[in-house]
Amino acid sequence: MDSICILGLGYIGLPTASLLATKGFSVHGVDVNERVVKALNAGKILLHEPALDVMVKSAVGSGRLKADTAPIEADIFILSVPTPFVNGKKPDLSYVEAATRSVAPYLRHGNLLILESTSPVGTTERICQWLAEMRPDLVLPGVTDGCPQLHVAHCPERVLPGRILRELVENDRVVGGVDAASTAKAIEFYGSFVQGEVLATTARTAELVKLMENAYRDVNIAFANEISLICQELQINVWDAIRLANHHPRVNILTPGPGVGGHCIAVDPWFIVDSAPATARLIRTAREVNDHKPHSVIAQVRAKAARFTAPTVACLGLAFKPDIDDLRESPALFITRELQAQGGMEILAVEPNIRELPGELGELPNLRHVPLKTALEEADILVFLVAHRQFQNIDHDLLLGKVIIDACGMVQN
């Protein structure tokens, strides 16, 4: 089992592919985006992740990592594609289904197929059902009678952007197959390169564990965000209050922010709510609190802007967390877009980790992507949205006369 086909070359698939190639596997990466494929085959990347560019260049140079828009035969297939939600916060499994159907013709007896995408409970079992429709010649675990000829398992990623290459190796992994043989086969594979503990369970449990992890963090963030709104209403400095409360030996309140972003925490709890809508009351409420927070920040900006005729507002940070370029589900990006759409002000977007504003955002009127220096010179209102390292230790003299809205604890006092 030394050849791997990975579908999806994004923030998880690409680091995984390059890491496995450097571990001696022959890796074929697949992506529907031809720009991604072309860049990878040239040893380049289109996203920002520390040390990833060096690893990709090495993996491609060794001949062990190649990319295309179509799959090929392999021993192991890994699905690392998006699992967003659609209207009504319903899970969208179309990418997983499309990836499954694309690899179905290439599957052979004894292959291992792994779903790494964070998914609602039951998705791995659905993959077996989709495969049974397309490959009636294969005996599939849990679907057709007889000794299974294919191993199917779920192993959700659990890495932090900015630390992905390190955490792919060091973090514990939870692996669950649709049957015991699939679990054992997947455990053998991950054990070959993961230094952390590889923990065996069922596919359904593995799916829920990943959702639980992100929902746990979401609930705790929601508490901090709700406290920040209460402090604002009661005219209390939230940063002082949290700092003092955290002196209690059993209290660790998180840092409030402008909301919650990223593909995981902002999305995955809704998968639990969708599976158990009458029971997941706390998880639903936490999601609603965090989804509301960007609107509260927008209201703050509008209130401060009312004192000006045509203010210039600098939104400091667009990514969903500090020191990365990932804009997925970013509350900072949402706030910036909404302020531009509401009009009446010029918006300066400051995001040091990207070269230009994405897509149509770069063509909108009264919105410019500028360096921090320009924002500090021109803005009437500074809105700190992301705690990027570039925003730390700003000379306080440069803030004099500016209206400051600190949504992420950069200025605090």
N, C-alpha and C positions, 0 to 999 in steps of 0.2 A: 504494500500500500504506500507507494512513493510518489504517485501522481495525483495532483489536486486541481480541481476546477472550481473557482470561486466566482459566484455571480454577484455583482455589485462592487464597484471599486470606489466607494465613498470613504467617509471618515473611519469606518471600521474595516470594510473589505480590503482597502488598499494597504493599510498597515499590516493586516493579517496575512495578505498575500506576500508582501515583501519579507515579513518575518519568517514565514514558512519556507520561502525560497532560500533564505540565508541559513536555514536549518537543514538544507539538503534536499528538500522536496522539489519536484518539478511542478511548477505552478502555472496554470493557464487562467488569467483573469478575464472576466467578461463584464462589459458595461454597454448600455445602449447609447451612451454619449460618445460619439466618435472622437471628440476633442480629448476626452479622458484617455481613450485607448491610444490615440496617436502620441499624446504626451508621455504616457507610460512606456511605450515601446522605444521612445527616445531617451528614456531614463529620467524623465522629468515628472513633476506633479503639479496639480492645479489647486491644491489646498495647503494650508499652513498647519504643520505639526512638527514640533522639535525633533530633529535628527531623521525625520522620515525621508527627506530628499536624499540624504547620504545613503540610507539603507536601500531605497529604490534604485538608485544609480548602481550600487553594488550588486543587487539582485538581478537587474536587467543585464548588467555587464557580464555576469557569470553564465548567462544563458538559461538560468533556471526560472526566470519570470518573463512571461510574454502575455500579451493582451489581444483581445479581438472582440467583435460584437456578437459572436456566436460561440456556444459551448463546444467542447470536444469530449471524447471518451476519457475517463479518468478512473482512478480507484476510489477517490473521495470527492464528493460534491458538497460545497458549502454555500448556503443561501444567505447573503448579507445585504438584503434589499430593504427599502423603506417600508414601514408599517404606520402610515399616518391615520388620521381619522377623517371622516367626511361629515356632511351636515348632520347635526343632531349628535355629534360626538360618537358616531358609530365607527368601529374599526374598519379600515380599508385594507383588505387582504389581496387586492388585485395584483400588487407587485409580487407577493409571495406566490400566488397562483400562476402568474405569467412566468416567473422564474422556474417553478416546478414543471410546467408544461414544456418549457424550452429545453430542459435537461432530460425529460422523459425518454426521448428517442436514443439517448446515449448511455442509458443505464444498462449495466450488465450484472450477471449473477455474482453476488458477493460484494457489490459496491456498498459504500457507506454514504448516506445523504444526511447532512446536518443542517438544521435551521438555526442560525445564530440571531436572526432578526427578533427583536422583542415583540411578542405576539400574544393575543388573547388565548386563554386556556382552551385547548382543543385544536389549535392550529396544526400542530405536528401530525395529529391523527387525520386531519383533513387532507394533508399532503399525501398520505397513504391512499386516501379515497380518490384524489385526483389522479394519482399514478395508476390506480387500478383501472380507471376509465381508459387511460391511454396505453397501458401496457398489460393487457389481459394475459399475456404470455408469462408474466412474472408472478410468483407467489409472494404476496405482500403481507407483512406482519399486521395482525389485527383486522384484516379485511378479507383475505381469501384463505381457504382451508389448505393445510399442508405445511411443510417445513418452509419458513420464509426464505426467499432468495435475495432479499435486500435488507439492509440495516438502515433504520431511520431514527434519528435522535434530535433532541433540542439541547443546545448549549448556549444560553444567552451571554452576550458580551456584558462586561461590567467594568469598563475602563473610563477614565477621566480624560477628557480632551486636554491636551498639553502634556499628558503623561502616558499616552496610549501604548507606545512601544515597550515601555518598562512594565506597565500593568498587564499587558497581554501575557507576559511571562511570569510575573511575580504573584498576581492575584489568584486566589482560589477560584475554581470553576465548578459550576453545578451542571451535571450532565444527566439527562433523562431520556431513555429510549422508549419507543412504543412497545418494546418487549425486552426481556432480560438480555437476549443476545445482542440487540442493538445498543443497549446501555454498555455492555462489556466492550463492544467494538469501539464505541466512541471514547470510552475511558482509556483504552489502549492508545488511541490516537492523541488525545490531549496530554496524556502522561508522557508522551515522547518529547514535548517541548515546554510544558508548563511546570514551573518550579513550585508554585503554590499547590495546595491540596486539590485533588480532583474528586469531587463528591458525587456519588451515584444516587439517582432517584428515578422517578418516572417522568415521562415527558410532560404530563399535565402539572405535576408538582414543580418541575423546573420552570415551566411557563409562569406559574403563579408566583414563584419565588422572586423572579426578576421584577414583576409588577409590584409585589409587596415592597421590595427594596426602594423603588422609586416613589411609591405612595407614602412610605414612611417619611422620606425626606420632604415630600410635598406638604404633608401635614405639619411637620415641624417648621418649615418655612412659612406656611400660612399663619401659624401662631405668631411668629415674629412680625409678619406683615400686618396682621390685625392689631398687634400691640402698637406698631408705628402709627396706625390710623387713630387709635385711641389716644395716644400721646399728642398727636397733632390736634385733636379735638379738645383735649384738656390743657393744651399749651405747656407740655412737658417735653424736655429734651429726651428723645427716645434712646439716643446713644448712651447718655448718662444712666438712664433707668436700666437698660439692659446690662451695662457694665457692672452696676451695683448689684443687680439681681444675680448675676453670674458668680458673685463671690460666695453664694450659697454652695456648699459642697456637692449638692445633688441637683443643681440647676445649670443648664447650658443652653440658653436661648440663642438662636442663630441670629445672623445679621440680616435685617430687613433689606429689601431691594425694591426695584420698580415693578416687580412681578417675577414670574418664573418662565424660563425659556429652555431651548434645547429640544431635541427630538424625544428625549426620555421622560424627564420629570413633568414636562408640560403636557404630555400626551398619554403616557402609560396608565396613570390612575383612572382615566376614562375607560380603559379596557376592563378594569375591575368593575366599575360602575355599570358598564354595559352588560356584564355577565351576571351581576347580582344587584339590580337597580333598587330593589326595596330594602336591601340590607346594608349596602355600602354608603350609609348616610354621612359619616364623618369624612370619608374620602371625597365624597361629592362636595361637601361644604368647603373643604380645604381647597379643592380645585376652583370653586367659585370665588373664594376669597382672593386667591392668587391671580385669577383671571380679571378680577375687578381692580387690582392694584394699579395697573397702567392708567386706567381711567382717572384714578385719584391723582396721579402725578400730572396728567394732562390738565385737570381742573386747577391744580396749584399753579401751573404755568400760566393758564389763561387768567387767573385772578391777579397774578403779579404783572402780567402784560397789560392789564387794563389801565395802568397808570401812564403808559406810553402811547404815542400816536401810532407809530409803526415800528415796533421794537425788533431788534435783531436777537434771536434766541440761538444759543449754541447748545446742541445736544452732544454731550461728551460720552461717547461709546455707543456702538450699535450692536456689538456681539452679545450673545446671551450670557456670557460669563467673562471674567477678566482674562486678558492676555491670550485670546484665541481669535480666529477670524470667522468662526461659525455663527451665522446669523439665523439659524433655524429656530422658528418660534420665539424669536427674541422680543421681549417686552420693550427693550430700548428702541429697537427698529420700529415696532408698532407705534410707540409714542412719537417718534420722529415723523413717521408717515402721517399720523393723525394731525399733528400740529401743522404740518404743511397743508394738508387737505382743508383744514378749517380756515386757513387764510388769515390775513391781517398782520402777518409778521414774516420776516425773512428768517429762514432756518439754516444754520450752519451745522453740518454733520461732521463730527470729529471721530474717526475710527482709524487709529494708527496701524491696525493689522490688515487692512485691505488697501488696494491701490485705487479702486474706484467704486462708486456706488453700484449696486447690482441692478441689472435689468432696466426697467422703465423708471426706477427711482432716480437714476442719473439724468433723466430728461425732464424732470418735473420743474416747474417754475418756482422761484423763490426758495430754492433748496440747493446748497452747495456743499461739496465735500472739501473740507479745508484742514490744514494742519492746526495743531493746538495753538501755536503762536498767533495765527490769524484770528482764531476764535477769541483768544484773550484780549486782542486788540480791538475787535469790532463789536463784540456782543454786549448787549445791555443786560441780558439774562443768561446765566450759566447754569445748565441743568446737568448735574453729575448723575449719569445713568449706569455706568459700568466702572468698576474700580481697576482700570488698567494701570499697570505700573508707570506708564508715561504720564498719568495724571497725579501721581504722588509727588509730594514735595514741591508743588507749585508755589512760587514766591507769593506770599500773601499780599504784598504791595500791588501785584497785578490784579488782585481781586477787589481792591478798594473801589467803591463806587458801583460795583456790579451787584445785581440781584442774584443771590445764590439759592438754588434749590438742590439739596443734596439727598438723592434717593438711594445712595449706596454707601454712605458713611465715609466719604472721602474728606469732607471738611469738618463735619460733626459740630463744631462750636462756632 
